[in-house]
Amino acid sequence: MQAEIMEWFSQNLVLTVSIFIIIFIMILAIYIKLFVHLIYEGITFRHFRKGRLLRESYNGGLVVLIPFLDKLELIPPCEPALLDPNDFSVKDDFE
């Protein structure tokens, strides 16, 4: 059985190479889906490799992570809660 399969693969070299190319493309697509991040402008991110800060950006960008070595920390944009620092009034929702 195994000898027949190996013989079939050796006779159909073009098919074998095309199968390997398809498998490679599928693995590459899975890697891109899991480890490539497009971060939009306005979101701050920190890219760590082995615990050290590798890159920090406030403008967004493209980050490619190495599995098990890299960590990505996203910091969403925050809007100021108080425009006037002397205004401590509490708005009541029940009124």
C-alpha positions as CSV (number, residue, x, y, z in Angstrom):
1,M,0.0,0.0,0.0
2,Q,2.7,2.5,1.0
3,A,4.9,1.5,-1.9
4,E,2.0,2.1,-4.3
5,I,1.4,5.6,-2.9
6,M,5.1,6.4,-3.2
7,E,5.2,5.1,-6.7
8,W,2.1,7.2,-7.6
9,F,3.7,10.3,-6.1
10,S,7.0,9.7,-8.1
11,Q,5.1,9.3,-11.3
12,N,3.0,12.5,-10.8
13,L,5.8,14.9,-10.0
14,V,3.8,18.0,-11.1
15,L,0.9,17.0,-8.9
16,T,3.2,16.4,-5.9
17,V,4.9,19.8,-6.2
18,S,1.5,21.5,-6.5
19,I,0.3,19.7,-3.4
20,F,3.4,20.9,-1.5
21,I,2.8,24.5,-2.7
22,I,-0.8,24.4,-1.7
23,I,0.1,23.1,1.8
24,F,2.8,25.8,2.1
25,I,0.3,28.5,1.2
26,M,-2.2,27.2,3.7
27,I,0.5,27.2,6.5
28,L,1.5,30.7,5.5
29,A,-2.1,31.9,5.6
30,I,-2.6,30.4,9.1
31,Y,0.6,32.1,10.3
32,I,-0.5,35.5,8.9
33,K,-3.9,35.1,10.5
34,L,-2.5,34.3,13.9
35,F,0.7,36.4,14.2
36,V,0.5,39.4,11.9
37,H,-1.4,42.4,13.3
38,L,-2.4,45.6,11.6
39,I,-2.8,48.3,14.2
40,Y,-4.8,51.4,13.3
41,E,-3.6,54.9,13.9
42,G,-4.5,56.3,17.3
43,I,-3.9,53.0,19.1
44,T,-0.7,52.8,21.1
45,F,1.1,49.4,21.1
46,R,4.2,48.0,22.7
47,H,6.0,45.1,21.1
48,F,8.0,43.0,23.5
49,R,10.5,40.3,22.6
50,K,11.8,38.0,25.4
51,G,10.5,40.5,27.9
52,R,12.4,43.5,26.5
53,L,10.7,46.4,24.8
54,L,11.4,46.1,21.1
55,R,9.2,48.8,19.6
56,E,6.6,51.3,20.9
57,S,4.4,53.4,18.6
58,Y,1.6,55.8,18.9
59,N,0.8,55.9,15.3
60,G,-0.2,52.3,14.7
61,G,1.5,50.1,12.2
62,L,2.2,46.5,11.1
63,V,3.6,44.1,13.7
64,V,4.8,40.6,12.9
65,L,5.1,38.4,16.0
66,I,7.4,35.4,16.4
67,P,5.5,32.7,18.2
68,F,6.4,32.0,21.8
69,L,8.9,34.9,21.9
70,D,6.9,38.0,21.3
71,K,4.2,39.7,23.2
72,L,2.0,42.5,22.0
73,E,0.4,45.0,24.4
74,L,-2.4,47.3,23.0
75,I,-3.3,50.5,24.7
76,P,-6.6,51.9,23.5
77,P,-7.0,55.6,23.1
78,C,-8.6,57.2,26.1
79,E,-10.5,60.5,26.2
80,P,-10.2,62.9,29.0
81,A,-13.1,62.5,31.5
82,L,-12.9,66.0,32.9
83,L,-12.2,69.0,30.7
84,D,-12.0,71.3,33.7
85,P,-9.7,69.9,36.4
86,N,-11.6,71.9,39.1
87,D,-15.0,70.4,38.1
88,F,-15.8,67.6,40.5
89,S,-19.6,67.5,40.0
90,V,-21.2,64.1,39.8
91,K,-23.9,63.6,37.3
92,D,-26.8,61.6,38.7
93,D,-28.4,59.1,36.4
94,F,-31.6,58.9,38.5
95,E,-32.8,62.4,38.0
